[in-house]
Amino acid sequence: MTIKDKERDEEYFFELINRTHEFEIDKIANIKFHKDELPDKEIVSRITDKTFRSLGLKRVNSIKFSKQSLIARASILVLIMGSVLALSLSPEVIADLKKRLSFIPGLGIVQTVEQAEQQVYILEQPFEKKVGKSSQLINGIVISNKDVQISMAGIGGKPPKTVSLITDSGNNYSLQLALSNQTGESWQGSYYYIGQVKIKDDDDPSLMLRYDNNLIGPMMLKKANFTESIEELGPSTTKNGVLIASVIKLLENHRVRVNLLSDSPDTVKVNYGINSSSKFRLTDPQGNEIVMQNDSISDFYPNEILFEVNTNGPYTINIPELLVTDLSGIKQKVSLPVPVEGRIITEIPLMLEGLPFELVSVERKDNSTVSIEIDIYDNVENIKKLRNFNIVDINGNAVSYQTEIDESTLALKNLILTIDPSQEKLVLNVTEPTYLIKGPWTLKFNIPQDNALSH
């Protein structure tokens, strides 16, 4: 395998792992990628470390891959993630690429489609089937002339390895499991098919899904709507150079699903604070806070809000701040002395994303452990504040370390590293800064007229 091939595979794998909700990270031990041949260990090591370090958590070695070739694996992951541009693109980029945008409900993504591509069909509403205490939820389906993607969940049993898609023309296609997650009786799965699926070319084609002894459907599909920019997808607002847009959809039983999107580059991960920040607020027309609901599939889509409504609005979303991680690969090399005992003052100034900080000192804790003191200059007036970063060795490989956070500022305070007892120097790359951007972003919206509640 060439270096270029490794970088490509690593990029696809990390994009999938990156979609797991950081505040549900304990569930990552149950995530399985279903492929044919064990992947390159170096790739897995870097991906696993990168994911946990970007979240400021200790690495765990629990991600498992089943067997398949790297070539097949890469093509599968290109299918699943390659067409997704990190939830958004700027209008200029869209114009340059001559592509159209379509939001895919249930998958929580914005997909780009070539103008020359044939019609894309989607499942607009989740479809649920209940039998006794067990249930299956088809949360999202997208069918293009190149591939099929399906997101589903269930209570009881395990995610099936394959699912049969049966079209209204009687054609049968076998979808393979790409990504699964199981916690107790609840499970989730993402499925794919590479190739063109023949369906009736009309406004309301239907299909059914079959696995084991379960037959689900029929489910009606709709032609996807396209726009030139994410602002056209729903209410949007811009603050401090960051645009946030929303996609609002009324589901059954007076439930509403709102997906938040940003115009950040595809190398930037945006945390809106939906499930992590008490400052994030969703309020009704009277200003009362609305309790958001959990959904069995929501762990895959941390940009999604679900809640019940009894009026058309207006409703208000207030996002006081964003937590952003830059995964573009920017880095700074640093060399630090390792004391035989005690503490050495280093006071090395560094900068990432235009945000200065300092490696203050290195202290020997024991025979195989050192602590690096960090001073992240925290000015309460700054719109953009550094909070954390990742470290790797000079070859980009994972480095074993833990972090200590300043409780008052929530900024990185100390890095605790495991070293060789005879080691005299640390040479590291500081990379992947996580920083806070102040808002607020305020989005006011009504239930779309075609979904309006009857009075």
N, C-alpha and C positions, 0 to 999 in steps of 0.2 A: 504494500500500500504506500502510495506517495504521500508527502507532507500535505499536498493540496487536498488529497482524498480525505486524510485525517481531519483536516480543518473543516472540510465540508460536512463530514459525518458528525463531528463535534458540534457544529453550529445547529444542525437539525435536532440532535438529541437534547441539547441545552434548551432550545426553544420549547420543546415539549415539557421538560421538567420545570421550566420557568413558569408554566401556566398553573402549577399547583399553588394553592393559596398558602402564603407564608404563615398564616395563623392556624392552618390546619396541617402544619409541617409534620406533626407526629404521625400522620397517616401515610407519609411518604414510604414508610417501611412496607406498605401493602401494595404500592404501585409496581406493576410488572409490565415491561415492554415485551411484546410477543414477536420474536424474530427467530432466525434459524441457527446462527453460529455465534458463539460468545464474541462480543466486540472487543476491540483493542483495549487492553487494561489501562493503558496510559490515558486514552480518551475518557473512559469511565471515571478514572480517578480525578481528572481535571474538571469534568462536568459536575460530579458529585460535590467536590470541594467548592467550585464556583457557586453552585446553588446555595449551599448552606452558608458560605462566607458572606454572600451578598445579603443574606438575611440576618447576619450577626449571630449565627448559631453554630454549635459544635457539630462537626461532621459525623454522620453515621454511615456505615457501609452496609446499606440494606436494599439498594436498588438491584433488581434481578432482571436478567435478560434471558429469554429462551432462545432456541437455535434458529439461525438463518444467516444467509450471506450478507456481508456489508453492502454489496451492490443492491440487493433486493431491499435491505433495510433502508438504505439511503433514498431509494425511489419511493418507498412507502411514506417516509417522513416528509419528503418533498411534497407529496400529494396532500398530506394532512396539514402541513404548516407552511409550505413554500408559497402558497397563494395568499396567505394571510400576512398583511403588512403591519404587524404589531398594532392592530386595531385602527390605524389611521394613516393618511398621507396628506401632504399639503396639496392645494389645488394646482400649484405649479408643477409638481412632480407628476400628478395625474395627467395633466395636459401633455407633458413631455412623453409619457409612456403611452398615451392614447388609449387609456383604459377607463373603465367605468367602475364605480363603487356600488356594492350591494351589501346591506347588513343582513347577516344570517341569523335569524332568531333561533334560540335554543343552543346555538354554538357560541354566542357572545362575541362574534368576530365581524370585521368588515373585510369582504373579499373583493379583489380586483379581477375584472373579467375583460379580456380583449374585446374591442368593439366588433371584431369579425366573428367572435365566438357565438355559438348558437344559444338559444334561450336557457336560462337557469331556473330550476324549479326548487321551491322550498316548502317545508312544513311550517305554516304560520302559527299554529297552536300546538302545545304539547298534547300528546295522545296517551291516555292511561287506560290500562286494563287491569281489573282486580278479580282474583279468583280466591275466595276464602281469605286467608291471612297474607297471601302473597300478592304482589302487584308488579307490573312492568310499566315504566314510563318512557315513551319515545319523546325525547326533549327537542331534538333537532334533526332535520334531514336537508341536505342540499345535493341536487343532482345537476351536473353540467354535462357537456358533451365529451368530457375527458375523464370524469371520475364521480364517485359517490362518497359522501361522508355522513355518518349517522352517530348521534349521541344518545345513549339510552341508560336507564337506571332500573334497579329492581329491589324488592324486598323479598328475601327468601331465595335460597339457592346460590348459585355463583354466576358470574358473567360468562355467557357462552363463548366458545372459541370461534365459532362461525355463526352467521345469521344469513338466512336466505331471504332475498328480496324478490317478491313476485309482483310483476307489473299488471296493469289492467289489460294488457295484450296477451297475458299468459306466459311471458318470458320470465325465466328464473335466473338469479345471479347470486353467487356466494360471496358474502362480505367477511373479511378477516378481522380479528380483534387486533387493534394496534396498541391500545392503552387501557388498563383496567385498574380499579381501586375498590377494595372491599374493607368495610368496617362493620364487624358483627354480622347482622342479617342484611345490611344494606350494601349494594354494590353499584358501580358505575362502569361504563365501557364506551370506548370510541371505536367505530368500525369503518372500514374503507373498502372500496372496489376501484381498481384501476381499469379504465376503459369506458366506452360509451354504452349507456343503458337505453334500450329502445322502449320509449313510452309514447302514448298517444299525444300528438302535438295539438293539444287544445288547452283551454284555460283552466280546467279542473281535472287533471289526470289523477288516478288513485293507485295505491299500491298496498301490499300487505307484507308483513315480516313473519318468518317462521324460524323457530329454533327449538330443539328438543321436541316436546309435545305442545308447544305454545304457538298459537296462531294469533297475530295481532293485526287489527285493521278491519275493514279498509280505512285508509287514511288519505284524505284529499290534499293534493299539493296545489300550490299557487305559483304563478310566474313571479320571479323576483323583480322588485323595483330597483332602478339604478339612478344614481346621482353623480354629479361631478365633484362634490366635496362633502366632507362630513357635516358641515353646517346645515346642509339640506336634509340631513337625516332626522333632525329634531331641534328643539331649543338648545342654544349654545351661548357661551359667554367666554370672554378673554380677559385674563388678568395676568399682569407681569409677564407677558409674552407667551403664555400658555393658553391655548384654546381647549375648552372642554365642551363636548356636545353630548346630547342625550337622545336615546331612541326609546319611545314610549309605546307600549302595547298592552291593551286590555285583554286579559285572558278570561277563561271561564270562571264562574262563581265570584265575579266582581274583584278579581285579583289583577293587579297591574305589575308588569315587568318593565323596569327601566335599566337600560345598559348605558354606562358612561364610557365615553371615548375621548381620546386626546389627539392633538396633532403632533405629538412628540415623534422623533425619529424611531425607526424600528429597532434601534440598538438601545433604546431607553425603556425601562420598566417603570410604570407609574402605579403607585399605591394611593387610592383615593381615600383610604381610611374608613371604608364602609363598615367593616367588622372589627376594627381595631381602635377606633378613636371615638371617645365620648363626645368630641366636639362636632363630629359629622351629624347633621340633623336633617330629618325629613319631616315637614310639617303640613298640616291640612289648611284649608282656607281660613280657619279661625286662629291659626298660629299654634295649634296643639301638636305636640310631637307624635309622630306615627311610629308604632313598633313594627320594625321590618321582620319579615318571616324568613325562616330557613327553608331551603329547598333541597331535596335529596341529591340534586345534581350541581348545586351552587358552589361546591368546593372547587370545581373546575373553572369557574368563572367569577373571580373576585371583583369584577367591575359591574356586577349585577345586583339590583335591588328588587325585592318582591314585597308587595304589601296589598292590603284590602282597601277598597274605596267604596264610598256611598254617595259621592257627588262627582260632577265633572271637573271640579277644581275651582280656583287654581291651587296647585300644590307647589311647595318650595323645597328645593334641595340646597343646603348650604355646606360648602366644602371649605373649611378655614385654611387648610394647608394640604400640600401634596408631599409624599415621600418618593423621591425619584432615584433610581439606580442607573448609572451609565455603564453599559456593557460593551461599549465600542472598542475597548482594548487600550485606551489611553493609560500610560504608566510612567512612573518615575523610579529610576534605579537608585538604591541607597546601600551604603556599606557601613556596618556598625561593628564596633569592637565588642568582644565578649569578655567581661571581667572574670578573673579567676575567683574572686570573691568580692562582695560589696557592690558598689554602684559607681558607674562612670557617667559623668555629665557629657552629653553629645550635642544637644541644642542644634539639630540639623533642620533647617527650614525647607519645607516642600510645598507644592501647590498642585491641586487637581481641580479641573473645571473652574479655574480662576479663584479657588478658595484656598487660602494659605493655612498651614498648620505646622506643627513642629514635633520632631522626635526628641524629647527632652533628655532622656537618660536610658541606660540599660543596666538592669540590676540582676545579679546572680541570686536565684532563689534556692537552688540546690544543685546537685551534681549534674542534672540533665534538664534544668528549667531556668529560663531567664524571663524577665518582665521588661517590656519596652513602654516607658511612660509617654503618653501622647498629650499634646496641648492643642486642642482644636479651638481656635480663637472664636469665641461665641459672643457676637455683638447682637443684642436684642433688636437693634434697629435694622439689621441686614435682612433683605428680602430673601436671600438665598443663604442657607447655612449648611456646612458640612456636618454630617452625623456619623459616618462610618466609612470604611473602605476595606478592600481585600488585599492580602499579600500573597505572592507566589514567588518561587525561586526564579533565578535569572533565565531558566529555560521554560518558564510558564507553568511548571508543575506545582501541584498542591503542596502547601506547607501546613504542618499540623500546629494549630494554635487555638487558644480560647480568648475571649474578650471580656473586659470589665467596662461597664457603662456608668457614666456620671449620672446619678439619680436626679439631680436638679436640672440638667440640660438635656439628658438622654443622648449625649454625645459619647463617642468612644474615649475611654480614659486610659486603658492599659491593654497591651497585647501580651499574652503569656505563651511562650514558645517552648517546644521540646527540642533540645539540641543534643549533639554528641558531647559527652563529657570533656573531650579534649579539644573541642572547637574553640577557635580564637577569634573568628570573625563571622558575621552574618551578612550575606549579600542577597538583597531582596528586591523585588519589584512591587511598588505600591500601585494599586490599580482599582478599578471598579468603584468609584466613589458613590456613596449614597448621601443625598442631600435633601434638605427640606426647602420647599418653596412656599412662601406665604401667599395667602389669597386675600380676601375670600373670593370664591367662585359661587355665584348665586344663580340658580336655574329655576325659573317659574314655568309651570306647564299646566295645561288642561288635558283631559283625555281627548285624543284625536276625534274629530267629528264622526268619522266612519266607525269609531268604537264607542261613541258616547253612550253614557248610561241613560236609560229611560227613567223618567220621574213619575 
